[in-house]
């Protein structure tokens, strides 16, 4: 399978790394992302790997997440210290490079930014965010809307997802990551022809 371990090998190793519910979520995200890749006629392999591995670091506790981020020289913002879970994408991308021998940039970018989003994210990252938010077991209304949008217009789906995440974060009184705002703003600017 090209520059990746085969999906079966990755899946088997990941099943020993994550809790059963998180692993099942990762499988659903991968399957939905593969459907999206076929729909948008892009190579499935990088999308499948990114989607399967997106939460590789999700179950690390706060102190471990911060320690790993520091040791990997990932910039730690004040909000990351308050909510270390926000770092699990970037820490996960580093883990994939260092411990899983995954070096394909589209995969690493997708994993790194699936939590916050980022302006000018590649299509592998876009589909990973969409699949993570809208995988079939997520039954809340916004996920259902995102699933429908995903096959009509991926950028509209992405903008909708960022908007829903921002609303949720504001309503809950949580800290909002600046990359999420930048990502949404970039989509709006691109729609209006500005950049």
C-alpha positions as CSV (number, residue, x, y, z in Angstrom):
1,X,0.0,0.0,0.0
2,X,2.4,2.7,-1.1
3,X,4.2,4.6,1.7
4,X,1.7,3.4,4.4
5,X,1.5,0.3,6.4
6,X,-1.5,-1.6,5.1
7,X,-4.8,-0.6,6.7
8,X,-5.3,-4.0,8.3
9,X,-1.9,-3.7,10.1
10,X,-2.6,-0.1,11.2
11,X,-6.1,-1.1,12.4
12,X,-4.8,-4.0,14.4
13,X,-2.1,-1.9,16.1
14,X,-4.6,1.0,16.7
15,X,-7.0,-1.4,18.3
16,X,-4.4,-2.1,21.0
17,X,-3.8,1.6,21.5
18,X,-7.3,3.0,21.9
19,X,-10.3,2.0,24.0
20,X,-12.9,-0.1,22.2
21,X,-15.4,2.8,21.8
22,X,-12.7,5.2,20.4
23,X,-11.4,2.5,18.1
24,X,-14.9,1.8,16.7
25,X,-15.4,5.6,16.2
26,X,-12.1,5.6,14.3
27,X,-13.3,2.8,12.0
28,X,-16.5,4.6,11.3
29,X,-14.7,7.8,10.5
30,X,-12.4,5.9,8.1
31,X,-15.3,4.2,6.4
32,X,-17.2,7.5,5.9
33,X,-14.0,9.3,4.8
34,X,-13.5,6.6,2.2
35,X,-17.0,7.1,0.8
36,X,-16.3,10.8,0.6
37,X,-13.0,10.2,-1.2
38,X,-14.7,8.0,-3.8
39,X,-17.4,10.7,-4.2
40,X,-14.9,13.4,-4.7
41,X,-12.7,11.1,-6.9
42,X,-9.5,11.5,-4.9
43,X,-7.2,8.6,-3.8
44,X,-8.7,6.7,-0.9
45,X,-5.5,5.6,0.8
46,X,-4.3,8.8,2.3
47,X,-7.9,9.7,3.4
48,X,-8.4,6.3,4.9
49,X,-5.1,6.4,6.8
50,X,-5.7,9.9,8.1
51,X,-9.3,9.2,9.2
52,X,-8.4,5.9,10.9
53,X,-5.5,7.4,12.8
54,X,-7.0,10.9,13.5
55,X,-7.5,10.1,17.3
56,X,-4.3,8.2,17.9
57,X,-3.4,10.6,20.8
58,X,-7.0,11.4,21.9
59,X,-6.9,9.3,25.1
60,X,-3.7,10.8,26.5
61,X,-4.4,12.7,29.7
62,X,-3.7,16.4,30.0
63,X,-0.2,16.2,31.7
64,X,1.0,13.6,29.2
65,X,-0.4,15.6,26.2
66,X,1.4,18.7,27.4
67,X,4.6,16.8,28.1
68,X,4.5,15.2,24.6
69,X,3.7,18.6,22.9
70,X,6.6,20.2,24.8
71,X,9.1,17.3,23.9
72,X,8.0,17.5,20.2
73,X,8.4,21.3,20.3
74,X,4.8,21.9,19.4
75,X,3.9,25.5,20.3
76,X,1.6,25.5,23.4
77,X,-0.8,28.3,23.6
78,X,-2.3,29.4,26.9
79,X,-5.7,27.8,25.9
80,X,-3.8,24.5,25.2
81,X,-2.7,24.5,28.8
82,X,-6.3,25.0,30.0
83,X,-7.6,22.4,27.5
84,X,-4.8,20.0,26.5
85,X,-7.2,17.9,24.5
86,X,-6.9,20.6,21.8
87,X,-3.3,19.3,21.2
88,X,-4.3,15.7,20.4
89,X,-4.2,16.3,16.7
90,X,-0.8,17.9,16.6
91,X,0.6,15.4,19.1
92,X,-1.0,12.6,17.1
93,X,0.7,13.7,13.9
94,X,4.0,13.7,15.6
95,X,3.3,10.2,17.1
96,X,2.5,8.9,13.6
97,X,5.8,10.3,12.3
98,X,7.9,9.0,15.2
99,X,6.3,5.8,16.2
100,X,4.2,4.6,13.2
101,X,6.6,5.6,10.4
102,X,3.8,7.5,8.6
103,X,5.4,10.5,6.8
104,X,2.9,11.4,4.1
105,X,2.3,15.1,4.5
106,X,-1.4,15.1,3.6
107,X,-2.0,12.5,6.3
108,X,0.0,14.3,8.9
109,X,-1.7,17.6,8.1
110,X,-5.1,16.0,8.4
111,X,-4.4,14.4,11.8
112,X,-2.7,17.6,13.1
113,X,-5.6,19.9,12.3
114,X,-8.7,17.7,12.6
115,X,-9.4,19.2,16.0
116,X,-9.1,22.9,15.2
117,X,-9.2,23.1,11.4
118,X,-6.8,25.4,9.6
119,X,-6.9,27.9,6.8
120,X,-6.0,26.4,3.4
121,X,-6.2,22.8,4.6
122,X,-5.8,20.1,1.9
123,X,-8.6,17.9,0.8
124,X,-7.5,15.0,3.0
125,X,-7.8,17.2,6.0
126,X,-11.1,18.6,4.9
127,X,-12.6,15.1,4.5
128,X,-11.1,13.9,7.8
129,X,-12.8,16.8,9.6
130,X,-16.1,16.2,7.9
131,X,-16.0,12.4,8.5
132,X,-15.0,12.9,12.2
133,X,-17.9,15.3,12.8
134,X,-20.5,13.5,10.7
135,X,-19.7,9.8,11.0
136,X,-22.9,7.7,11.1
137,X,-23.1,7.0,14.8
138,X,-23.3,10.7,15.6
139,X,-27.0,11.2,15.7
140,X,-27.3,14.9,16.8
141,X,-29.0,17.2,14.3
142,X,-25.9,19.1,13.2
143,X,-24.1,15.8,12.3
144,X,-27.1,14.7,10.2
145,X,-27.1,18.0,8.3
146,X,-23.3,17.8,7.8
147,X,-23.7,14.2,6.4
148,X,-26.1,15.5,3.8
149,X,-24.0,18.5,2.9
150,X,-20.8,16.4,2.7
151,X,-21.9,14.8,-0.6
152,X,-23.3,18.0,-2.1
153,X,-20.5,20.5,-1.4
154,X,-17.6,19.7,0.8
155,X,-16.7,23.3,1.4
156,X,-20.3,24.1,2.5
157,X,-20.1,21.1,4.8
158,X,-16.8,22.3,6.3
159,X,-18.1,25.8,6.8
160,X,-21.2,24.4,8.5
161,X,-19.1,22.2,10.8
162,X,-16.8,25.1,11.8
163,X,-19.9,27.3,12.5
164,X,-21.5,24.5,14.6
165,X,-18.3,24.0,16.5
166,X,-17.9,27.7,17.2
167,X,-21.5,28.0,18.3
168,X,-21.2,25.0,20.6
169,X,-17.9,26.3,22.1
170,X,-19.3,29.8,22.7
171,X,-22.6,28.4,24.2
172,X,-20.7,26.1,26.5
173,X,-18.3,28.8,27.6
174,X,-15.2,26.9,26.4
175,X,-12.1,28.4,25.0
176,X,-12.2,28.9,21.2
177,X,-9.0,28.1,19.2
178,X,-7.9,30.8,16.8
179,X,-7.3,28.3,14.0
180,X,-11.0,27.4,14.0
181,X,-11.9,31.0,13.4
182,X,-9.2,31.5,10.8
183,X,-10.3,28.4,9.0
184,X,-14.0,29.5,8.9
185,X,-13.0,33.1,7.9
186,X,-10.8,31.7,5.0
187,X,-13.8,29.8,3.7
188,X,-16.0,32.9,3.9
189,X,-13.3,35.0,2.2
190,X,-12.9,32.4,-0.6
191,X,-16.7,32.4,-1.2
192,X,-16.7,36.2,-1.6
193,X,-13.7,36.2,-3.9
194,X,-11.3,37.8,-1.4
195,X,-8.2,36.0,0.0
